[in-house]
């Protein structure tokens, strides 16, 4: 491994995974205590962190794809691929 720093999209993807990890930890903690009423707030915390984690991962994936030259036009299923190849 070289001494160069990680590219920004990779760092953003790692940061985007943190809320998802925290969500899993919240679920495991909740079930460890056998769903005790004193820790019932963890269900809401897990849902919020899962939503936040999925959103930040989607943003990181989008930024990674754009940094590699992907464009939104590639999502069009009706484009004429033959015409693009001829151009």
C-alpha positions in Angstrom: 0.0 0.0 0.0 1.4 3.4 -1.0 1.7 6.4 1.3 -0.9 8.4 -0.6 -4.1 9.3 1.1 -7.4 7.7 0.3 -9.5 9.4 -2.4 -12.4 11.5 -1.2 -15.2 9.2 -2.5 -13.7 6.3 -0.6 -13.6 8.3 2.6 -17.2 9.4 2.1 -18.3 5.8 1.6 -16.6 4.8 4.8 -18.2 7.7 6.7 -21.6 6.7 5.1 -21.4 3.3 6.6 -21.0 4.5 10.2 -24.8 5.1 10.8 -25.6 1.7 9.4 -23.1 0.1 11.8 -24.5 2.1 14.7 -27.9 0.9 13.7 -26.8 -2.7 13.9 -25.1 -2.1 17.3 -28.4 -0.6 18.5 -30.4 -3.7 17.4 -27.9 -6.1 19.0 -27.9 -4.1 22.2 -31.7 -4.1 22.3 -32.0 -7.8 21.8 -29.1 -8.5 24.2 -31.3 -7.0 27.0 -34.3 -9.1 25.9 -36.4 -6.2 24.7 -36.5 -4.6 28.2 -38.8 -1.6 28.4 -36.0 0.5 29.7 -34.2 0.4 26.4 -37.2 0.5 24.0 -35.9 3.8 22.6 -33.3 1.8 20.7 -35.9 0.7 18.2 -36.6 4.2 17.2 -32.8 5.0 17.2 -32.2 2.0 15.0 -34.8 3.1 12.5 -33.4 6.6 12.4 -29.8 5.4 12.0 -30.7 2.9 9.3 -32.5 5.6 7.3 -29.5 8.0 7.8 -27.0 5.3 6.9 -28.9 4.3 3.7 -29.1 7.9 2.6 -25.5 8.6 3.2 -24.5 5.4 1.4 -26.6 6.3 -1.6 -25.0 9.8 -1.7 -21.5 8.2 -1.4 -22.3 5.7 -4.2 -23.6 8.5 -6.4 -20.5 10.6 -5.8 -18.3 7.6 -6.5 -20.1 6.9 -9.8 -19.9 10.5 -10.9 -16.2 10.7 -10.1 -15.7 7.7 -12.4 -17.5 9.4 -15.3 -21.0 8.1 -14.9 -23.8 10.4 -16.0 -27.6 10.4 -15.3 -28.3 9.9 -19.0 -27.0 6.3 -18.7 -30.3 5.5 -16.8 -32.5 6.1 -19.8 -33.7 2.7 -20.9 -35.2 4.1 -24.2 -32.0 5.6 -25.7 -30.9 4.3 -29.0 -27.7 2.5 -28.5 -27.1 2.0 -32.2 -27.2 5.7 -32.9 -24.8 6.3 -30.0 -22.4 3.7 -31.5 -22.5 5.4 -34.9 -21.8 8.8 -33.5 
